[in-house]
Amino acid sequence: MTATAPTAPPGSEPPARSRSAAEAPATPDERRRLRFCRRFGVTGALLMAVGALGCGATPASAYNPLLGMRVLGLPGRLPTVSLAMAYVGMGMVVLAWLWLGRLAWPGRVRLTVRQLSRILVMWCAPLAVAPPLFSTDVYGYLSQAEVVSRGFDPYVFGAAQALGLDDPLVASIPTIWRTTPSPYGPGFLTFGRLVTAIAGENIVLGVYLHRILALIGLGLVIWAAPHLARRAGVEPIAALWLAVSPLVLFHLVSGIHNDAIMMGVVLFGLEIGFRYSWFVGALLIGLGASGKIPAILALAFLGAHVARERCLAAGKDPTGRDGVIALVRYGAGVAAAGLGVVVAVSVGSGLGFGWITALSVPNLLRSWLSVTTDLGVLGGQIGIWLGLGDHTDAVLSLTRSAGLGVAALICVLLVFMVLRGRLHPVAGVAYGFGAVFLAGPVLHPWYLLWLMVPLACSVTAPRIRGCAVAVIAAVSLLVPPTGNDFTFRAYQLPMAITAALLVAIVPLLAARGNTPRVPPRTET
């Protein structure tokens, strides 16, 4: 039942033995620069938190507890100023994270895991107490849990149908999602029902309880990332720095997306599966999949790892016929354990299997970040130009199906690469998630974290890590820090961005000569 920890695949760099603080103590100048970097990031997070009071995802106006308050209610009356403050804070957090990376890059590590964890927690704290930014999804979570609490089937009835349009939760979510069923699994809705039972009609308390769930998921990521990194030959500090990026702080901590708890459970399950028992690891991954079904993909790579280890232990060749037989055998066992949890949660929660048909609900939104959606829309538009009529929906269905087919083929190839020892299983999970989401019908910026977080724990190639850093920095600044409805006030966005660029000159001038320098490479 126990599983041997995976080793780094052939051709990868050996584990780097970074010097600890005792082996390479920081100079006074390095400590001063590190303190400045830490405070720069904290200041940025504080600006985002204050800005969230005015542009964040507070409850609908009639139910917003901040309205009318003398101090806390002021940012709400200055939304453009609040938005500019949030933008400045975002830029400062991203810059501080990049500067911190100079001390956490593989081969140049001058931090300890404890130091880095403390800095990340300090940056998280202001965002953890402020209203949500970037998304109103948390009100959707609360409304769907309330639907369950009132005895309705969340996979049949939308929030507006079950709760009524006058309900404060319904009024706080975008119109497009008010009548749609829940796209989330029974595991997440079961947690949501517990939140609703505790919070009752207190919307603010419900928001904070969901944020606690997100922070628990982030805590699991912070715990698992260094352990998984050691198994893959990646320096733990380098992995933790890249895993807990501004994209995580903005969209999982501030935005309160449920991807946080699901990602944390998956990484925790992989580490437990490698360290102790593949069966227990599969159960944990299945628990994560009961909330968001894409997590089930991690089972395939856990099964491939177990099959390879069993072949090697028995003196058999995992690259031949014996490997395929072991993959079928142990892959079936891992899948049965994980899917068994999903079935048990579906039945035990009383919600059944309606979540299967509700998986298509997110497809109602045409995400411009999705390649397959863009190709479908383009194909439909070409048909209109050629006078063939508007067949956009049919073309979208074709391109999206083709994209998922390509993603499935890529995942199969990745599984066999893990079986043959050419790819670390955690890297397989990363690339597999990347294939699914990049070729999927809907792609939100925070979906990239399913690729980036396990990638941070498993890949040593500098070019790949450098590309990951560039993508994270760019995407982190891509989504406006809004939560309130700016649909009919779009002119405020360019005004806020312009103001933020002008104001940002002040912290940039203060940073001159105070940012961490790139330390010399340490010997391995």
Phi, psi and omega in degrees: 000335180279157182236141179280142180295138180290152176252164180294139182292159179302145177091348180273165180290146177291159179304131181276132180263087182286147179286138177278179179298329180288327181278324181225076184296142180288144177282162177304322179294321178294321178294321178297316180293324178294319178299318178297317179299316179298314182290327177298316178293320178296318179298318177298317179295323177295319177297320177297320181294318178292317178298328180297335178295336182252329182241003182281179183274069174282161179302165179308151189312318183292343185237013182279114183289346181280337182296132178092347179283141189294316184259304183294337180275350183296315180301330179295337178269357179230065187297324180293318177297317179299318180295320178296318178299317180296320178296316178299316178299319178300313179299321180292320179295316180297315179297317180298321179295318178296318177296319178298329179296337176298332180261359183236009181283142181307131181087350181231023186292127175231024179234164169253162178301322180294317178299313182296318179298320180296319179296315181296322178295321179296323178288330180286326191305310180298322181289333183285341181253353183269163173301154181298147172242161171076340187200151173252016185301330183299328177288331172294319177300315181295319182292319180293323176293325177293324176301316178295317182298330180272005174090009178269156176278114183290347179266005176239316185257135171280170182297320181294323180291320185274326186254337183094149183293339182276354180293136182299328178291318179294321181292344184263359180248155180302150184302322185298333184258003184287332184250003183267149175293169180285133177269006186260155183286169183293335178296314180292320180293332176293317174297320179297323178295325176294319177300316180297322180295326180280315186280331183063233181268004180277099184295318182298316178298320178299320178298314181292327177293321176293325177293326176298319176300317179296320179292326175297316177299318178295322177299321177295323177296315180297325178286315188282326187304310180297324180292314178296324181296318180300324180291333183262002180081021178256139178297128185305320182292320177298322179292315182295320179298316182284330182288317181261079186260175175303329178298324176290313182297319185286314192259337178261318179279304181286312182285344176057045175280143183288358173299335183297308183291323180292319179294318178298318180294321180295312179296320176298318179296320178297315180296317178296320179296323178286321190275318188242294189212126178295332181293313179295319177300318179294324178297318180294317178297321176298324177296319176296321180291337177291346175261314176225112191298332179303339179299340182297339181299329182297336179298323182298320183280330172295318178297320178295321178296314180298318180299317180295315181296321179293321177297313181297321180294329181269003180075022181257162182270112181287350181271355182249208183297322180298323179294319179296318179298316179295323179297317179296318184293303184282330175298320178294322179294315179296316180297320180296320180293312182293312180292332176298323177294317179300316179295317182296319179293321180297317181283314184295328180283345183080004182269344176072207187245024177294342180297338181295314179285336182279355181296339181275356183301315180300340181292348178296335180269129177270099183277121181287347176281344181278124181295316183293325176292318178299318179294322179294316179295319178296318178297319177296321180293322177298320177299322178294317180297327181275000178079021181269357182097172181268102178243034185300318182298320179293318179293321176300315179300321180291311183292323179292319178296318178298320179298316178294326176296317177297318179298319179296319178296318178298319180296321178298315178298320179295321179299317179290330175294322176294317180300323182273000177082012181272351183212136177290143184300326178291323174295324176298319176299316181298308182292328177295314176298320179300318179296317182295315185281323180290330178262001183282170183286338182226134178223112173261156183306321183287345175297333179299340180294333177295334174273313190290321185293307176293332176298320180299332185268357192221347186248132181255344184299122183301323182295318180294316179294322177296318177297321179298318179297316181296318180295316180298313181298319182289312183292328179301328181263003185283319185271127178298142181281057182250154172225321174292160183282111177254017186303316183262012178228039185299336180296340181287335181296306178298326177296317181292320180295317178299314178297320181296320179297322179290315181294327183297345178299325183296305179295330178293322176294322179293335183278347182299123178080004183241356183277153178300141178266158177288117181283162176293153180294141177271153179284147178249000000 
